[in-house]
Amino acid sequence: MDAGEITILVAVITLVVMIGAYFLSKNRRVHIGIMGGVIAFDLMIPVYLLLTRDWYTRLIEREDILTFGVWMHFFVVLVLYVLYLFQIITALKILKKEDADGIARNEHRAQAKGIILIRAFVIFTGALLYDPEYIL
C-alpha cells in the first residue's frame, strides 16, 4: 500500500468511527470528543494533501483543474465544511440549554445524517481522483 491508499483507508475508518459516534449521542463526552476529532481530521487533511502531492503538475500542467471531477470534489468538500459549521452552532445551542422545544436537537440529528452522507461522497470523489503518480 502506498501513501494515497493509506490516506483513503484512514478516511474510511474515520467515517466508520463517525457513524459510531452518531449512535453514541447519549454519552456526550464520547460523542463530542469523537466528532471533534473527526472534524479536526477533516480540516487538516487538505493541509496534509497539499504538503505531500505535486499539485502544480497535476492541476496546472495536466490541466486537471478544468475537469468536472476536481470541481465536484471541491464543492462537496465545501458543503461538508458548511454542514460542520451548522452542526457546531446547533450543538452549542443544545449544550447551552437553549433547546427547550427540541428544534435544535432535531436539526442537529438531521445535519448529522447529511454530514455522514456528504462525507461518504467526499471520500468517494477523493478516491476517484487519486493518482499514485503525483505522490511526492
C-alpha positions in Angstrom: 0.0 0.0 0.0 1.3 3.4 -0.9 0.6 6.7 1.0 -2.5 7.5 -1.1 -4.2 4.2 -0.4 -3.4 4.5 3.3 -4.9 8.0 3.2 -8.1 6.7 1.7 -8.2 3.8 4.2 -7.8 6.2 7.1 -10.6 8.4 5.8 -12.9 5.4 5.5 -12.0 4.3 9.1 -12.8 7.8 10.4 -16.1 7.7 8.6 -16.9 4.4 10.4 -15.8 6.0 13.7 -18.1 9.0 12.9 -21.0 6.6 12.3 -20.3 5.0 15.7 -20.2 8.4 17.4 -23.6 9.1 15.8 -25.1 6.2 17.7 -23.3 7.2 20.9 -25.0 10.6 21.2 -26.4 9.8 24.6 -22.8 9.7 26.0 -22.0 13.4 25.4 -18.3 13.3 26.3 -17.5 10.4 24.0 -19.7 11.8 21.2 -18.3 15.3 21.3 -14.7 14.0 21.6 -15.0 11.7 18.6 -16.9 14.2 16.5 -14.5 17.0 17.3 -11.5 14.7 16.4 -13.1 13.7 13.1 -13.8 17.4 12.3 -10.3 18.3 13.1 -9.0 15.4 10.9 -11.2 16.7 8.0 -9.9 20.2 8.4 -6.2 19.0 8.5 -6.4 16.5 5.6 -6.2 19.3 2.9 -3.0 20.6 4.5 -1.5 17.1 4.5 -2.5 16.6 0.9 -1.1 19.9 -0.1 2.3 19.1 1.5 2.5 15.5 0.1 1.2 15.9 -3.5 2.5 17.5 -6.7 -0.5 19.7 -7.3 1.1 22.1 -9.7 1.9 19.3 -12.2 -1.5 17.7 -11.8 -3.8 20.7 -11.8 -1.9 23.2 -14.0 0.4 21.3 -16.3 -2.0 18.5 -17.0 -5.0 20.9 -16.8 -6.9 18.7 -14.3 -8.2 21.9 -12.7 -10.6 22.2 -15.6 -12.2 18.7 -15.1 -15.6 18.1 -13.6 -14.3 15.6 -11.0 -12.0 18.1 -9.4 -14.7 20.8 -9.1 -17.3 18.3 -8.0 -14.9 17.1 -5.2 -14.1 20.7 -4.2 -17.8 21.7 -3.9 -18.7 18.5 -2.0 -15.9 19.3 0.5 -17.2 22.9 0.7 -20.7 21.6 1.5 -19.2 19.3 4.2 -17.4 22.3 5.9 -20.6 24.3 5.8 -22.6 21.4 7.4 -19.9 21.2 10.1 -20.4 24.9 10.9 -24.2 24.4 11.2 -23.6 21.3 13.3 -21.4 23.1 15.7 -23.9 26.0 16.0 -26.7 23.6 16.9 -24.5 21.7 19.2 -23.7 24.8 21.1 -27.4 25.6 21.4 -28.0 22.2 22.8 -25.1 22.5 25.3 -26.3 26.0 26.4 -29.8 24.5 27.1 -31.3 26.9 24.5 -33.3 24.0 23.1 -36.5 23.8 25.2 -38.7 22.9 22.2 -36.3 20.3 20.8 -35.8 22.1 17.4 -32.0 22.4 17.7 -31.7 18.7 18.7 -33.8 17.7 15.6 -31.7 19.9 13.4 -28.5 18.5 14.8 -29.7 15.0 14.1 -30.7 15.8 10.5 -27.4 17.6 9.9 -25.5 14.6 11.3 -27.2 12.3 8.7 -26.3 14.8 6.0 -22.7 15.0 7.2 -22.3 11.2 7.1 -23.8 11.1 3.6 -21.7 14.0 2.3 -18.6 12.7 4.0 -19.0 9.4 2.2 -19.3 11.3 -1.1 -16.1 13.3 -0.2 -14.2 10.1 0.3 -15.6 8.5 -2.8 -14.8 11.5 -5.1 -11.4 11.8 -3.5 -10.7 8.1 -4.1 -11.8 8.6 -7.8 -9.3 11.5 -8.1 -6.4 9.5 -6.5 -3.4 9.1 -8.8 -0.2 7.5 -7.4 1.8 9.3 -10.0 1.6 12.6 -8.0 2.7 11.5 -4.6 5.9 13.3 -3.6 
